Amino acid sequence: MYWRLRIPLLLLVFGVTAGFYQKFPKMFLAYTNGLLTSALYIGLVAVIFIVLERTGINEKKSILFGGFF
């Protein structure tokens, strides 16, 4: 069975960007309004996901072995 990498890459993008936001808060304007910080996070995730979609990385297939990649 083959799976496309769209959902695993989305989860990876969420995890990595959340980790960077927690590790380096000054780099992402953390001392601004909470609404602006949330909008920047969502925008960053959207831009990364759009780049992944346009380059076709999400369309690659991976083999599923008993529930593990």
C-alpha positions as CSV (number, residue, x, y, z in Angstrom):
1,M,0.0,0.0,0.0
2,Y,1.3,3.4,-0.9
3,W,0.6,6.6,1.0
4,R,1.1,10.2,-0.2
5,L,3.2,12.4,2.0
6,R,0.7,15.3,2.3
7,I,-0.5,14.6,5.9
8,P,2.9,13.5,7.4
9,L,4.6,16.6,5.9
10,L,1.9,18.8,7.3
11,L,2.4,17.3,10.8
12,L,6.1,17.7,10.4
13,V,5.7,21.4,9.4
14,F,3.5,22.0,12.4
15,G,5.9,20.3,14.8
16,V,9.1,22.0,13.5
17,T,7.6,25.5,13.3
18,A,6.1,25.1,16.8
19,G,9.5,24.0,18.1
20,F,11.2,27.0,16.5
21,Y,8.6,29.4,17.9
22,Q,9.2,28.0,21.4
23,K,13.0,27.8,21.2
24,F,13.6,31.2,19.5
25,P,10.8,33.5,20.5
26,K,12.6,36.7,19.7
27,M,13.1,35.7,16.1
28,F,9.3,35.6,15.5
29,L,8.2,38.9,17.2
30,A,7.0,37.1,20.4
31,Y,6.7,40.3,22.4
32,T,3.9,41.6,20.2
33,N,0.2,41.2,20.4
34,G,-1.0,37.6,20.8
35,L,-3.3,38.0,17.7
36,L,-0.3,39.1,15.6
37,T,1.9,36.3,16.8
38,S,-0.8,33.7,15.9
39,A,-1.3,35.3,12.5
40,L,2.4,35.1,11.9
41,Y,2.5,31.4,12.9
42,I,-0.4,30.5,10.7
43,G,1.0,32.5,7.8
44,L,4.4,30.8,8.1
45,V,2.8,27.3,8.1
46,A,0.7,28.3,5.1
47,V,3.7,29.6,3.1
48,I,5.7,26.4,3.9
49,F,2.8,24.2,2.9
50,I,2.2,26.1,-0.3
51,V,5.8,25.8,-1.2
52,L,5.6,22.0,-0.6
53,E,2.5,21.8,-2.8
54,R,4.0,23.8,-5.6
55,T,7.2,21.8,-5.7
56,G,5.4,18.5,-5.7
57,I,7.0,17.0,-2.7
58,N,3.6,16.2,-1.2
59,E,2.8,14.0,-4.1
60,K,5.6,11.5,-3.6
61,K,4.5,8.1,-2.3
62,S,5.8,6.2,0.6
63,I,5.4,2.5,1.4
64,L,3.4,1.6,4.5
65,F,4.8,-1.3,6.5
66,G,2.4,-2.6,9.1
67,G,1.4,0.9,10.2
68,F,4.9,2.4,10.1
69,F,6.6,4.4,7.3
